[in-house]
Amino acid sequence: MPSVAAVIDSQRLRAAVAQLDDVHIRSQCRDGQYAGGLHLAVMTGPFLNMILTGLKTVESRFHRQRRAPLHVAEPGHVIVFRQSGKPATAAAVIGDAVYLDLHQVPIRSVRERWAHRIGCDDDEFWADRADCRWASLLSLDAVYALPAQPLTKQDRRAWVHYPGIEFDADVFR
């Protein structure tokens, strides 16, 4: 059962995303709400600005344990971004979702292939992820600035998954 804060944040973000001028997003809106898969990514450092300026075209998350977005973020879902402790200010539609088992694909190979799209080729960044088990690599097809959306989220999760909303088709006839 989601918390009251999660429900409020989901509704606020779904309403904001529904206002974006995107064919894919509009096709998944019902009653002023975006009904598709929705994610909140909490950012640190310069990465949010890099997304907005097009320097970062892949959102990456490295995991020591199985958790979102691993195998829950799908092409066509929307990621809403917020700088840690600030309102949400950007959104992007996921193009491709690539999930890697880092016991089968060495982290150095991930760095060689993805660092330029992730927006970081810093040795410290990659060293901090050397003991991770999985990588989630989500290409950002369409990026949009959002009017600032204050959120009630107070926990330390860096990623929140809000599943799609199922609507009764008869209600919309």
C-alpha positions in Angstrom: 0.0 0.0 0.0 1.6 3.3 -1.0 2.0 6.0 1.6 -0.2 9.1 1.5 2.8 11.2 0.5 3.5 8.8 -2.5 -0.1 9.1 -3.7 0.0 12.9 -3.4 3.3 13.1 -5.3 2.1 10.7 -7.9 -1.0 12.7 -8.6 0.9 16.0 -8.7 3.5 14.5 -11.1 0.9 12.8 -13.3 -1.0 16.1 -13.7 2.2 18.0 -14.6 3.3 15.4 -17.1 -0.2 15.4 -18.7 0.5 19.1 -19.6 3.6 18.3 -21.7 3.2 18.6 -25.5 4.3 15.1 -26.4 2.2 12.7 -28.6 3.3 9.6 -26.6 2.4 11.2 -23.3 -0.9 12.6 -24.5 -2.0 9.2 -25.8 -1.7 7.9 -22.2 -3.6 10.6 -20.5 -7.0 10.1 -18.9 -9.0 12.7 -17.0 -6.1 15.2 -16.9 -3.6 12.6 -15.5 -0.8 10.8 -17.2 -1.7 7.1 -16.7 1.5 5.4 -18.0 4.5 4.1 -16.0 6.0 7.0 -14.0 9.3 7.2 -12.2 10.9 9.9 -10.0 14.7 10.1 -10.1 16.5 12.1 -7.4 19.7 13.7 -8.8 22.9 15.0 -7.2 25.7 16.9 -8.7 25.6 18.5 -12.2 23.6 15.6 -13.9 20.1 17.3 -14.0 21.6 20.3 -15.8 23.4 18.0 -18.2 20.1 16.3 -19.0 18.4 19.6 -19.7 21.2 20.7 -21.9 21.5 17.5 -23.8 24.9 16.5 -22.6 23.6 13.5 -20.8 21.3 11.3 -22.9 21.3 8.1 -20.7 20.1 8.0 -17.1 22.2 5.3 -15.3 21.6 3.6 -12.0 24.1 1.1 -10.6 22.7 -1.4 -8.1 24.2 -3.6 -5.4 20.8 -5.0 -4.6 17.8 -5.5 -6.9 15.7 -2.4 -6.8 14.0 0.1 -9.1 14.6 1.1 -11.8 16.1 -2.4 -12.5 13.6 -4.3 -14.7 10.7 -1.9 -13.9 11.5 1.2 -16.1 10.3 0.4 -19.6 10.5 2.2 -23.0 7.6 4.7 -23.1 7.6 5.3 -19.3 8.3 8.8 -18.1 11.0 9.8 -15.6 10.5 13.0 -13.6 13.7 14.4 -12.3 14.4 16.5 -9.2 17.6 17.7 -7.6 17.9 16.3 -4.1 15.9 18.4 -1.7 14.3 20.5 -4.5 11.1 20.5 -6.5 10.9 18.3 -9.6 11.8 20.4 -12.7 12.3 18.0 -15.6 10.8 15.0 -17.3 11.9 12.6 -20.0 10.4 9.7 -22.0 12.4 6.5 -21.8 13.6 5.3 -25.2 15.5 2.1 -24.6 16.0 0.3 -21.3 19.2 -1.8 -21.0 19.8 -3.9 -17.9 23.3 -5.4 -17.4 24.5 -8.1 -15.0 27.9 -6.7 -14.1 29.2 -10.1 -13.2 28.9 -10.9 -16.9 29.7 -7.5 -18.4 32.7 -5.9 -16.8 32.3 -2.3 -15.5 35.2 -1.2 -17.7 33.2 -2.3 -20.8 30.2 -0.4 -19.5 32.4 2.7 -19.1 33.9 2.4 -22.5 30.6 2.1 -24.2 28.3 4.3 -22.1 30.4 7.0 -20.3 29.9 9.7 -23.0 26.1 9.2 -23.0 25.9 8.9 -19.1 27.8 12.2 -19.0 30.6 11.0 -16.8 34.0 9.6 -17.5 35.4 10.5 -14.1 37.6 7.8 -12.5 36.0 8.3 -9.0 32.5 7.9 -10.4 33.4 4.5 -12.0 35.4 3.4 -8.9 32.4 4.0 -6.7 30.4 1.6 -8.9 33.0 -1.1 -9.2 31.3 -3.4 -6.7 27.8 -3.1 -8.1 26.0 -6.1 -9.4 23.7 -4.6 -12.0 23.3 -1.5 -14.1 20.2 0.1 -15.5 20.8 2.3 -18.5 17.8 4.3 -19.7 18.0 6.4 -22.9 16.2 9.7 -22.7 14.3 10.2 -26.0 12.4 13.4 -25.2 13.4 15.8 -22.4 11.1 18.6 -21.1 11.5 21.3 -18.5 8.6 21.2 -16.0 7.2 24.0 -13.9 8.6 23.4 -10.4 6.7 20.6 -8.7 7.1 20.6 -4.9 7.0 17.0 -3.5 6.2 15.6 -0.1 8.7 12.7 -0.4 11.0 12.7 2.6 12.7 9.3 2.4 16.2 8.6 1.1 15.2 6.6 -2.0 16.9 7.9 -5.1 14.4 6.3 -7.3 10.6 5.9 -6.9 8.4 3.8 -9.2 4.8 4.8 -9.6 3.1 2.0 -11.5 0.7 2.9 -14.4 -2.9 3.5 -13.6 -5.5 1.1 -14.9 -8.7 2.9 -16.0 -12.0 1.3 -16.6 -12.6 1.8 -20.4 -16.3 2.2 -19.9 -15.7 5.4 -17.8 -14.2 7.1 -20.8 -16.8 6.3 -23.5 
